[in-house]
Amino acid sequence: MKFFDDEVADKPVFEEIDVRVTKVSPFAWADSIYQHNYMMTADNEKDYSSYMVNRALSMGEDTVAVANAMNGRTHLDRKLQYDFLINIVRARKRFNKWIKAETVDAVEVIKTYYGYSTDKAVQVLPLLSDADIEIMKKRTRKGGLNG
């Protein structure tokens, strides 16, 4: 039963609008600090990760001291931290490389041979000779094109 279809001539038509809110990445925050492009609003303040921004700033020679200063003041609000950083860091382009841990083949062999974690394998590595590691490599070889 349709009660109101006959009485209302023109029904309002509502269009669906797809609104996607994108999260601001820590790299965008660091770039905005590097180039003095203020982008902090009430909407995206919760996206500001002080840990990741400080980590990005600590990769540069001229910004490591400022990042360390903010690491000591984690109790401050996000907006205060961002305002401090954007006003202290000089504006310029920076291409800082992120430091990554090196993987040692011997540690990987020890991990697979003994079933150790990475920390344990690093501890055991000085105890083994190169000949021992070569024997372990031969025993853990899986074959195939890459093995």
N, C-alpha and C positions, 0 to 999 in steps of 0.2 A: 504494500500500500504506500502510495506516495501522496503525502498530504500537501506539501508546499510547492511541488513542481509546477502546478497549474497556476498558482497565485503569483509567483515571482517570475517576471518576464526575463529580466537580465540577471544572471547569476554572476557574481564577481569571479574572475579567473585569476588564480594565483599561480605565478611562475615559480618554479623551484630554482633557487640560486645556490650554486655549489661554491661555498666559501671554505677554502683550506688555509689554515693558519700554519705557516711554516716556522719551524724552530730555527733560531739563529745559531749557527755553529760557533764553537770557540775560536776558530780561525777568523771568522768574520769580526768577532769582538776584538781580537788582537790586531787585525788590519785597521779597524776603526780607531784604535788607540794609536797605532803607528802613524796614521795619516790625519788624525784629528777630525774625523767625521763622526760627530756625535750622533749616536743611534739608540740611546737608552730612552725607552718610553715606559709607561706604566704597564703596557701589554707585554712587552718582551723582557721586562726586568727579571722575571723568573727563569728565563733562558740563560742568564749570565752565570757561568760557572767560574767562580774565582780561582779554583784550583787549576783548571785547564788554561785559563788566561795567564795566570802567573807562571805556569809551566812553559807556555809559549814565549812569554817575555824573558824567562830565564835562559833561553837559548841564544840570546844576543849579548854581545860584549858590553854594550852601553845600557842595556836594560836589566841586567841581572841584579844590580843593587836595588833597583826599584821593586822588582819582583820579590826580592828577599824582604824588603820593608813591608810589603803587603802580606807576605806569609806570616809575619809576626803580628798582624792585625786582622785576624780572621773574624773577630767579633764584630767588626764594622758591617754596616749594611752594604748590600751589593752596589747600590747607587753611589754611596760614598767612596767605595773602592774604585769604581769605574771613573768617577769624577777626578779622584786623585791621580789615577794613572794617565788619563787623557790630558791632564794639565801639566804633569811632570815630564812625561816622555816627549822628546823632541820629534817633530813631524818629519818623517822621511820614509822612503821605501826600505824595507828590510826583507832579506831573503835568508832567513835563518834555517839551517838544517836541523832536524830533530835527531837527537842522539839515539841510536838503536843498539841493542845488545848484539854482539857478534856471536855467531854460532860456530862452535868448534866441532869439526867432524869427529874428533876423538871423544868428545863428550857425548855426542849422539850415539856413537858405537857402544860406549860404556852403558848408556841408558838402555839400549835395546838388549845388550848381552846379559846384563845383570838385573834389569828391570828397576833400576834406580831412578830417583827423581833427578832433576837438573842440579839441584844443590848438592846432593850426595855424589853425583858423577863428577862435579867440579872438585869435591874434596878428595876423591879417589884418584883423580888424574895424575897428580905428582907421584903417586906410588907405583904407577905402571910404566914400563919402558915402551919404546917405540915398537919393539918386536912383539910385546904382548898385545899392543893395540892392533898390529897387523894380523896377528892370529885371530883376534876377535872379529876383525873385519871379514876375514875369510870364512869364519864360522857363521856369521850373521848375514852373509851374502844371500840375497833372495833370487838372484838370477834375472833373466829377461834382458831387454835391450839396455835399460838404465842401471841394472844391478851389477 
